[in-house]
Every structure is written in structure tokens, then in C-alpha cells.
Amino acid sequence: MNVTFSGFYGMNNTGDDCFCKIAEWGAAKYWNVDTSYFLSKKIPELSKNSKSVLKKVPHRLNFINELLLDRHFTKNNHLIYSGGSIFHGKEWWEMEYARKNFHKFNLKIGAIGVSVGPFASVNDEKKVIAFMKNMSFICVRDQKSYDLVQSYNLDLPCINGFDLAGLLPRVSNNSEKKEKPTTSVVIGLALCLFGGKSGQTHHQNRSRLGLLASAINKLNDIWNNELTLKLFVFNGHKTFGDSEATRIFANFLEPSVKFEIYDYNNNPLSMWYQICACDAVLSFRLHGAIYSFMANVPFLLAEVHEKSSNFLDDINWLQKFRVGDFELSSESLANTIEQLVEKHDFSDDVEKCIVKAEKNFTEATFK
């Protein structure tokens, strides 16, 4: 059996790369899949049993990719939408192709680890509902999406699962913290800039980054310069990536603060290993927080989008470590981070989420 996965892949985004890694691993382990195909022009570092279907061609030659998909789906008709905020009514090219050719190739469609909504309009929501009627199953990653799909009363199984990154501890057995000096505090940061449509923001981008840097500068003084920062560039896209936010933040730091920048790496597990070595993580990126949680590393997450709030709700994250859009003074933030780096064990909650994440594969059944 072969399976084809579709999503927002090939954009140099660590979170999306993780979806690819978990998809190929889970397909082989739970479904006995021989080859995992990805509807993308570029895929991250995966096993030799994973292949990209599409080619990089100029837009005027996109008919070549249509021919490639025509040939592909005559032999491989299992299509899985895998990971992320996919069902919001805004079609991209690969989804439009699947909708138009559903009957032609007798596509068997499912979804794992996805969110549903939010929708910009009622029409967008209607388009998603119409598409779902062609599906065999949908496994969502948050309670709000589950409740929403259930309200549609569709004739397909809806599984209440978890983000695919919840299986990282199963995929990698190298999650032990790296040895470091006992007096050193290691804090990871996954920063980004928020656009006007990203969600409900409390700060301008520079003010948010400045607030965070001010708290870090205070802590470095308190800890006698025994603080080390890991600055993670989760999204390496040249236009929409995290490099600019990371650069702005670094310029706000005092010269005495030690930091190292970890640029985007197409090995989906690279960031996972680095986060596992942190004492705490401060994240603007959802998957910076999910990686931290699954590694049993305490974190703060900016809640500027409902998918971030949904995640914190679903894991019952401690209220004292919920800071909205970092809506507190630099002094209060520094105090919160001090509490954050103390020893915390939420491994039981992590294990529950691993079990929920496994449902993406164990409860997926094609019609």
C-alpha cells in the first residue's frame, strides 16, 4: 500500500516539516505503507521511502504538475491531508485539484492532525463542509475543531486526536537533555513577526520583542551572566520566515547576554533535539510550544491566534504560565520566567497527548 500526503509543505517551516516526518513514520508503523508520497515540490530530510510528487516549474508550465498528478493518482488513490490549519475554506492548488478530480480517480481521502477553521466567511465554511462529504475520516488536533465537525452531522468518523508533533517522543528516542554546566540556565526562544491578520495582538512586533529582551536582560543580571539563549529560526522562508524577528530581538539584548542562533534545518528532528536541551522555552510559534511540551520542557506561548489558545486549553496548561500576548510588564515577565525554569514534571499529561496523537493512525479507516 502507498499513501499520498498533502499539506502546506516545502516552505522551509519546521512545524510543517515535522508533519511530513511523523506522517511517513506513522504510515510505515501503523499502516504498513511501503512508500509515502508528498504533494510538494520540495520535502524535508525524510527516509528513502518518501518521495515528492511535484516538480519545480515556472507557473506557465504548471500543466506539467497536473500531468504528474494524473499519472500518480491512477496508481495511488489514498490521499491524506496531514497536519496543520488546512480546512479553513481557502483552497490551494493541490486541494483544488483533488476536489475537481475526486470522482475521476476514485480518491479515498482522509485527514490527520488537522484543525478546522477559523473561517473568514460562511461561504468558506460551506466549501469545507462540501469537501468533507467526500472524505472517509477526519482526525482533528484540538477540541474546538472536533466540536465544530461534530456539529456538521457528516456521515464520516471524526476522531478527537492531537497534533502530529505529539508523536515526536515515539519517533525519536534521543530526547534526553544534553549535559550542561549545572550553574547555567538555557532558555530557548522561537520568535516571529505577526501580521495584521494573524490574530488578536496586544503589542506591535518591535514592542513585544523589546519587552521580552528587557526581561531577559534583567534575568541575565540576576543570574550573574550564567544565562545562555538558543534562538530558533523555526521558519526559514526568505520572505515570511523568522530571521528578521530573531535579528531585531538580538539587537535588544545587552552585550553580556550569551546567545546562539539555530537557523532553519531541513532535518525535522534538529530543532527537537535542541529544545530538549533547554530549561525553558519562550515561543511565539505554536510548534515551538508543542515541541517543548512533548519534551517536558516548560514554556510560555504567545496567544495571538486561536489555535495557540486551543492548544493550551487542550493540555490544561497552568494558568500562571499563560501570558496572553505577553501582556505583562518586563518585571512581571522576568518573575514568571524565573518560576518557569524551576523543575516541573508534566510527563503524565505528555503521555496522554501521545496516546491521543496515535489515534491519527490507529483510528483512521478508509471507506
DOFI-447885 format. One record per residue (C-alpha): residue in three letters; y, z, x; residue number from 0. Coordinates in nm, 4 decimals. Example, Ala and Ser with C-alpha at 12.3 -4.5 7.8 and 13.67 -1.06 7.14 Angstrom:
BEGIN
resn|yy|zz|xx|resi
ALA|-0.4500|0.7800|1.2300|0;
SER|-0.1060|0.7140|1.3670|1;
//
This chain:
BEGIN
resn|yy|zz|xx|resi
MET|0.0000|0.0000|0.0000|0;
ASN|0.3531|-0.0815|0.1144|1;
VAL|0.6768|0.0635|-0.0225|2;
THR|1.0348|-0.0629|-0.0060|3;
PHE|1.3194|0.1893|0.0097|4;
SER|1.6781|0.1244|-0.0917|5;
GLY|1.9961|0.3258|-0.0433|6;
PHE|2.3225|0.3292|0.1486|7;
TYR|2.1553|0.2677|0.4823|8;
GLY|2.2728|0.1132|0.8076|9;
MET|2.6220|0.2689|0.8037|10;
ASN|2.5789|0.4988|1.1082|11;
ASN|2.5630|0.8052|0.8834|12;
THR|2.3308|1.0873|0.9936|13;
GLY|2.2673|1.2030|0.6360|14;
ASP|2.1577|0.8566|0.5222|15;
ASP|1.9537|0.8103|0.8400|16;
CYS|1.7747|1.1331|0.7530|17;
PHE|1.6802|0.9869|0.4139|18;
CYS|1.5133|0.6973|0.5967|19;
LYS|1.3248|0.9303|0.8307|20;
ILE|1.1985|1.1548|0.5519|21;
ALA|1.1125|0.8536|0.3340|22;
GLU|0.8880|0.6911|0.5940|23;
TRP|0.7284|1.0255|0.6857|24;
GLY|0.6629|1.1268|0.3249|25;
ALA|0.5370|0.7826|0.2257|26;
ALA|0.2790|0.7907|0.5042|27;
LYS|0.1763|1.1534|0.4492|28;
TYR|0.1661|1.1751|0.0694|29;
TRP|0.1198|0.8142|-0.0454|30;
ASN|-0.0889|0.6723|0.2435|31;
VAL|0.1651|0.3926|0.2865|32;
ASP|0.0929|0.1526|0.5704|33;
THR|0.4407|0.0010|0.6106|34;
SER|0.7763|0.1311|0.4878|35;
TYR|1.0384|-0.1374|0.4339|36;
PHE|1.4098|-0.0695|0.4045|37;
LEU|1.6609|-0.2860|0.2219|38;
SER|1.9097|-0.2723|0.5045|39;
LYS|2.0429|-0.4910|0.7816|40;
LYS|2.0016|-0.2033|1.0243|41;
ILE|1.7814|0.1057|1.0272|42;
PRO|1.7863|0.4187|1.2461|43;
GLU|1.5236|0.5116|1.5015|44;
LEU|1.2009|0.5275|1.2999|45;
SER|0.8301|0.4737|1.3627|46;
LYS|0.6800|0.1342|1.4427|47;
ASN|0.5503|0.1226|1.0840|48;
SER|0.9028|0.0912|0.9396|49;
LYS|1.0861|-0.2394|0.9124|50;
SER|1.4210|-0.3707|0.7941|51;
VAL|1.4091|-0.6482|0.5348|52;
LEU|1.7625|-0.7883|0.5535|53;
LYS|1.9424|-0.9702|0.8338|54;
LYS|2.2987|-0.9517|0.9599|55;
VAL|2.4550|-1.2749|0.8402|56;
PRO|2.8106|-1.3859|0.7502|57;
HIS|2.8954|-1.3334|0.3847|58;
ARG|2.8911|-1.7083|0.3151|59;
LEU|2.5263|-1.7132|0.4298|60;
ASN|2.4129|-1.4233|0.2132|61;
PHE|2.1807|-1.6601|0.0310|62;
ILE|1.9535|-1.6138|0.3343|63;
ASN|1.9058|-1.2487|0.2432|64;
GLU|1.8365|-1.3448|-0.1175|65;
LEU|1.5614|-1.5743|0.0067|66;
LEU|1.4257|-1.2952|0.2269|67;
LEU|1.4119|-1.0592|-0.0718|68;
ASP|1.2488|-1.3249|-0.2898|69;
ARG|0.9762|-1.3680|-0.0316|70;
HIS|0.9464|-0.9925|0.0262|71;
PHE|0.9068|-0.8882|-0.3378|72;
THR|0.6377|-1.1468|-0.4107|73;
LYS|0.4136|-0.9309|-0.1900|74;
ASN|0.5719|-0.5831|-0.2122|75;
ASN|0.6848|-0.4775|-0.5574|76;
HIS|0.7137|-0.0979|-0.5167|77;
LEU|1.0855|-0.0198|-0.4866|78;
ILE|1.2132|0.3352|-0.4308|79;
TYR|1.5759|0.4426|-0.4360|80;
SER|1.5715|0.7111|-0.1731|81;
GLY|1.8286|0.9821|-0.1142|82;
GLY|2.1910|1.0468|-0.1927|83;
SER|2.4531|0.9776|-0.4567|84;
ILE|2.3102|0.6471|-0.5741|85;
PHE|2.3266|0.6454|-0.9536|86;
HIS|2.6955|0.6524|-1.0383|87;
GLY|2.7373|0.3122|-1.2006|88;
LYS|2.8913|0.1315|-0.9036|89;
GLU|2.6342|-0.1298|-0.8075|90;
TRP|2.5959|-0.2568|-0.4551|91;
TRP|2.4379|-0.5883|-0.3640|92;
GLU|2.0766|-0.4696|-0.3279|93;
MET|2.0823|-0.2799|-0.6593|94;
GLU|2.2334|-0.5771|-0.8415|95;
TYR|1.9562|-0.7963|-0.7008|96;
ALA|1.6880|-0.5556|-0.8266|97;
ARG|1.8429|-0.5414|-1.1742|98;
LYS|1.8550|-0.9190|-1.2025|99;
ASN|1.5028|-0.9720|-1.0690|100;
PHE|1.3188|-0.6787|-1.2273|101;
HIS|1.1012|-0.8924|-1.4537|102;
LYS|1.0692|-1.1852|-1.2128|103;
PHE|0.8811|-0.9759|-0.9574|104;
ASN|0.7413|-0.7096|-1.1927|105;
LEU|0.9156|-0.4446|-0.9852|106;
LYS|0.7820|-0.0907|-1.0017|107;
ILE|1.0920|0.1220|-0.9481|108;
GLY|1.1293|0.4925|-0.8758|109;
ALA|1.3829|0.7257|-0.7169|110;
ILE|1.3511|1.0307|-0.4919|111;
GLY|1.6053|1.2844|-0.3708|112;
VAL|1.8965|1.1308|-0.5623|113;
SER|2.1991|1.2536|-0.7534|114;
VAL|2.3120|1.1121|-1.0866|115;
GLY|2.6877|1.0862|-1.1455|116;
PRO|2.9666|1.1689|-1.1463|117;
PHE|3.0810|0.8658|-1.3419|118;
ALA|3.4255|0.7115|-1.3380|119;
SER|3.3801|0.5780|-1.6913|120;
VAL|3.1500|0.5824|-1.9925|121;
ASN|3.0629|0.2212|-1.9160|122;
ASP|2.9405|0.3181|-1.5688|123;
GLU|2.7151|0.5825|-1.7203|124;
LYS|2.5762|0.3327|-1.9714|125;
LYS|2.4884|0.0931|-1.6880|126;
VAL|2.2928|0.3673|-1.5105|127;
ILE|2.1041|0.4610|-1.8276|128;
ALA|2.0133|0.0959|-1.8854|129;
PHE|1.8850|0.0655|-1.5295|130;
MET|1.6798|0.3852|-1.5555|131;
LYS|1.4926|0.2452|-1.8547|132;
ASN|1.3184|0.0105|-1.6086|133;
MET|1.2053|0.2939|-1.3832|134;
SER|0.8717|0.4693|-1.3510|135;
PHE|1.0142|0.8060|-1.2452|136;
ILE|1.3209|0.9726|-1.1011|137;
CYS|1.3215|1.2795|-0.8795|138;
VAL|1.6685|1.4316|-0.8538|139;
ARG|1.8029|1.6660|-0.5896|140;
ASP|2.0173|1.9037|-0.7971|141;
GLN|2.0046|2.0906|-1.1265|142;
LYS|2.3122|1.9202|-1.2696|143;
SER|2.1571|1.5753|-1.2234|144;
TYR|1.8324|1.6986|-1.3784|145;
ASP|2.0101|1.8307|-1.6863|146;
LEU|2.2017|1.5058|-1.7193|147;
VAL|1.8959|1.2807|-1.7012|148;
GLN|1.7085|1.5039|-1.9445|149;
SER|1.9940|1.4603|-2.1928|150;
TYR|1.9335|1.0835|-2.1937|151;
ASN|1.5884|1.1307|-2.3523|152;
LEU|1.4398|0.8480|-2.1460|153;
ASP|1.0719|0.7589|-2.1523|154;
LEU|1.0089|0.8447|-1.7874|155;
PRO|0.9296|1.1579|-1.5865|156;
CYS|1.2337|1.3361|-1.4451|157;
ILE|1.1432|1.5722|-1.1620|158;
ASN|1.3670|1.8586|-1.0562|159;
GLY|1.3355|1.8367|-0.6795|160;
PHE|1.5631|1.8831|-0.3814|161;
ASP|1.7454|1.6822|-0.1166|162;
LEU|1.5085|1.4891|0.1099|163;
ALA|1.6529|1.6723|0.4110|164;
GLY|1.4727|1.9758|0.2724|165;
LEU|1.1600|1.8402|0.4417|166;
LEU|1.3086|1.8467|0.7921|167;
PRO|1.1166|2.1655|0.8846|168;
ARG|0.7940|1.9862|0.7869|169;
VAL|0.8800|1.6689|0.9787|170;
SER|0.9806|1.8475|1.2975|171;
ASN|0.8128|2.1496|1.4494|172;
ASN|1.0855|2.1807|1.7137|173;
SER|1.3274|2.3835|1.5058|174;
GLU|1.3193|2.6920|1.7288|175;
LYS|1.6595|2.7950|1.8566|176;
LYS|1.7230|2.6937|2.2158|177;
GLU|1.7715|2.9729|2.4649|178;
LYS|2.1322|3.0556|2.5430|179;
PRO|2.3218|3.3455|2.7043|180;
THR|2.2997|3.6499|2.4806|181;
THR|2.6761|3.7083|2.5034|182;
SER|2.7646|3.3545|2.3933|183;
VAL|2.8338|3.2586|2.0333|184;
VAL|2.7569|2.8969|1.9449|185;
ILE|2.9267|2.7523|1.6376|186;
GLY|2.8685|2.4001|1.5152|187;
LEU|3.1261|2.2017|1.3200|188;
ALA|3.0661|1.8898|1.1093|189;
LEU|3.4137|1.7644|1.0272|190;
CYS|3.5507|1.4692|0.8325|191;
LEU|3.8631|1.3469|0.6565|192;
PHE|3.8701|1.3497|0.2778|193;
GLY|4.0134|1.0541|0.0908|194;
GLY|4.2153|1.0837|-0.2284|195;
LYS|3.9088|1.0072|-0.4401|196;
SER|3.6695|1.2384|-0.2559|197;
GLY|3.7190|1.5275|-0.4938|198;
GLN|3.9453|1.8238|-0.5617|199;
THR|4.1127|1.9061|-0.2316|200;
HIS|4.3217|2.2152|-0.1647|201;
HIS|4.4606|2.1031|0.1727|202;
GLN|4.5926|1.7944|0.3396|203;
ASN|4.3474|1.6833|0.6079|204;
ARG|4.5553|1.7979|0.9053|205;
SER|4.6375|2.1347|0.7475|206;
ARG|4.2686|2.2003|0.6751|207;
LEU|4.1720|2.1158|1.0322|208;
GLY|4.4623|2.3224|1.1666|209;
LEU|4.3582|2.6234|0.9585|210;
LEU|4.0049|2.6028|1.0908|211;
ALA|4.1224|2.5635|1.4514|212;
SER|4.3549|2.8625|1.4145|213;
ALA|4.0621|3.0809|1.3055|214;
ILE|3.8514|2.9534|1.5943|215;
ASN|4.1297|3.0270|1.8447|216;
LYS|4.1538|3.3835|1.7132|217;
LEU|3.7777|3.4344|1.7429|218;
ASN|3.7707|3.2993|2.0958|219;
ASP|4.0235|3.5660|2.1933|220;
ILE|3.8276|3.8383|2.0133|221;
TRP|3.5046|3.7291|2.1852|222;
ASN|3.6652|3.7113|2.5309|223;
ASN|3.6225|3.3342|2.5605|224;
GLU|3.2483|3.3657|2.5003|225;
LEU|3.2570|3.1071|2.2234|226;
THR|3.1115|2.7573|2.2506|227;
LEU|3.1680|2.4869|1.9906|228;
LYS|2.9407|2.1940|1.9101|229;
LEU|3.1445|1.9231|1.7364|230;
PHE|2.9081|1.6975|1.5430|231;
VAL|3.0083|1.3427|1.4524|232;
PHE|2.7732|1.3034|1.1555|233;
ASN|2.9216|0.9709|1.0536|234;
GLY|2.9731|0.7253|1.3377|235;
HIS|3.1211|0.4435|1.1289|236;
LYS|3.4190|0.2909|1.3116|237;
THR|3.6400|0.2923|1.0019|238;
PHE|3.5084|0.5705|0.7776|239;
GLY|3.3479|0.7971|1.0371|240;
ASP|3.4242|1.1453|1.1669|241;
SER|3.5644|1.0716|1.5129|242;
GLU|3.9288|1.0942|1.4059|243;
ALA|3.8826|1.4296|1.2307|244;
THR|3.6987|1.5634|1.5358|245;
ARG|3.9756|1.4428|1.7684|246;
ILE|4.2515|1.5988|1.5540|247;
PHE|4.0654|1.9294|1.5406|248;
ALA|4.0032|1.9346|1.9175|249;
ASN|4.3766|1.8855|1.9789|250;
PHE|4.4486|2.2001|1.7749|251;
LEU|4.2233|2.4149|1.9974|252;
GLU|4.3532|2.6360|2.2736|253;
PRO|4.2603|2.5148|2.6257|254;
SER|4.0374|2.8209|2.6720|255;
VAL|3.8017|2.7191|2.3873|256;
LYS|3.4894|2.5505|2.5194|257;
PHE|3.3531|2.2618|2.3162|258;
GLU|3.1270|1.9624|2.3431|259;
ILE|3.1322|1.6575|2.1153|260;
TYR|2.7968|1.5263|1.9899|261;
ASP|2.8544|1.1689|1.8846|262;
TYR|2.6503|0.9952|1.6177|263;
ASN|2.2959|0.9267|1.7330|264;
ASN|2.0633|0.6839|1.5551|265;
ASN|1.7756|0.9287|1.6016|266;
PRO|1.7907|1.1160|1.2670|267;
LEU|1.6471|1.4308|1.4255|268;
SER|1.9036|1.4548|1.7058|269;
MET|2.1610|1.6476|1.5004|270;
TRP|1.8846|1.8616|1.3513|271;
TYR|1.7835|1.9901|1.6951|272;
GLN|2.1453|2.0675|1.7866|273;
ILE|2.2159|2.2529|1.4625|274;
CYS|1.9015|2.4587|1.5089|275;
ALA|2.0581|2.5916|1.8308|276;
CYS|2.3734|2.7204|1.6574|277;
ASP|2.4534|3.0733|1.5429|278;
ALA|2.6563|2.9368|1.2522|279;
VAL|2.7931|2.6065|1.1227|280;
LEU|3.1259|2.5224|0.9585|281;
SER|3.0893|2.1996|0.7671|282;
PHE|3.2934|1.9541|0.5670|283;
ARG|2.9871|1.7309|0.5442|284;
LEU|2.7245|1.8114|0.2789|285;
HIS|2.4387|1.7348|0.5140|286;
GLY|2.5896|1.9497|0.7841|287;
ALA|2.5337|2.2377|0.5419|288;
ILE|2.1898|2.1214|0.4258|289;
TYR|2.0695|2.0827|0.7848|290;
SER|2.1986|2.4338|0.8601|291;
PHE|2.0369|2.5901|0.5564|292;
MET|1.6990|2.4316|0.6292|293;
ALA|1.7250|2.5547|0.9903|294;
ASN|1.8003|2.9088|0.8637|295;
VAL|2.1476|2.8893|1.0225|296;
PRO|2.4295|3.0461|0.8135|297;
PHE|2.7144|2.8120|0.7219|298;
LEU|3.0390|2.7555|0.5362|299;
LEU|3.0797|2.4357|0.3348|300;
ALA|3.3996|2.2800|0.2025|301;
GLU|3.3614|2.2305|-0.1730|302;
VAL|3.5822|1.9297|-0.2347|303;
HIS|3.3158|1.7332|-0.4206|304;
GLU|3.0873|1.8491|-0.6978|305;
LYS|2.7747|1.7501|-0.5023|306;
SER|2.8653|2.0207|-0.2478|307;
SER|2.9174|2.2821|-0.5184|308;
ASN|2.5938|2.1740|-0.6882|309;
PHE|2.4029|2.2296|-0.3643|310;
LEU|2.5454|2.5794|-0.3164|311;
ASP|2.4695|2.6638|-0.6778|312;
ASP|2.1116|2.5422|-0.6480|313;
ILE|2.0356|2.7531|-0.3388|314;
ASN|2.2207|3.0564|-0.4818|315;
TRP|2.4341|3.0732|-0.1697|316;
LEU|2.6032|3.4079|-0.1033|317;
GLN|2.9389|3.4293|-0.2784|318;
LYS|3.1022|3.5855|0.0270|319;
PHE|3.0207|3.2655|0.2167|320;
ARG|3.1679|3.0330|-0.0462|321;
VAL|3.5205|2.9438|0.0578|322;
GLY|3.6056|2.6531|-0.1725|323;
ASP|3.8158|2.4076|0.0241|324;
PHE|3.8650|2.6781|0.2903|325;
GLU|4.1103|2.8436|0.0505|326;
LEU|4.1907|3.1494|0.2581|327;
SER|4.4201|3.2458|0.5438|328;
SER|4.3221|3.1874|0.9054|329;
GLU|4.2843|3.5650|0.9490|330;
SER|4.0502|3.5911|0.6492|331;
LEU|3.8597|3.2865|0.7662|332;
ALA|3.8126|3.4390|1.1106|333;
ASN|3.6805|3.7590|0.9486|334;
THR|3.4397|3.5562|0.7339|335;
ILE|3.3098|3.3666|1.0369|336;
GLU|3.2573|3.6980|1.2175|337;
GLN|3.0331|3.8067|0.9302|338;
LEU|2.8656|3.4665|0.9293|339;
VAL|2.7399|3.4896|1.2879|340;
GLU|2.5656|3.8195|1.2228|341;
LYS|2.1912|3.7973|1.1712|342;
HIS|2.0959|3.6529|0.8331|343;
ASP|1.7476|3.5661|0.7144|344;
PHE|1.7179|3.3427|0.4099|345;
SER|1.3860|3.1889|0.5136|346;
ASP|1.2245|3.2713|0.1771|347;
ASP|1.4893|3.0651|-0.0014|348;
VAL|1.4414|2.7864|0.2528|349;
GLU|1.0679|2.7766|0.1848|350;
LYS|1.1296|2.7484|-0.1898|351;
CYS|1.3508|2.4460|-0.1246|352;
ILE|1.0870|2.2872|0.0981|353;
VAL|0.8398|2.3143|-0.1882|354;
LYS|1.0927|2.1564|-0.4251|355;
ALA|1.1610|1.8772|-0.1753|356;
GLU|0.7881|1.7994|-0.1558|357;
LYS|0.7984|1.7147|-0.5276|358;
ASN|0.9791|1.3942|-0.4321|359;
PHE|0.6417|1.2698|-0.3152|360;
THR|0.3776|1.4846|-0.4821|361;
GLU|0.5025|1.4271|-0.8383|362;
ALA|0.6039|1.0621|-0.8057|363;
THR|0.3832|0.8382|-1.0210|364;
PHE|0.4283|0.4682|-1.0871|365;
LYS|0.3619|0.3235|-1.4321|366;
//
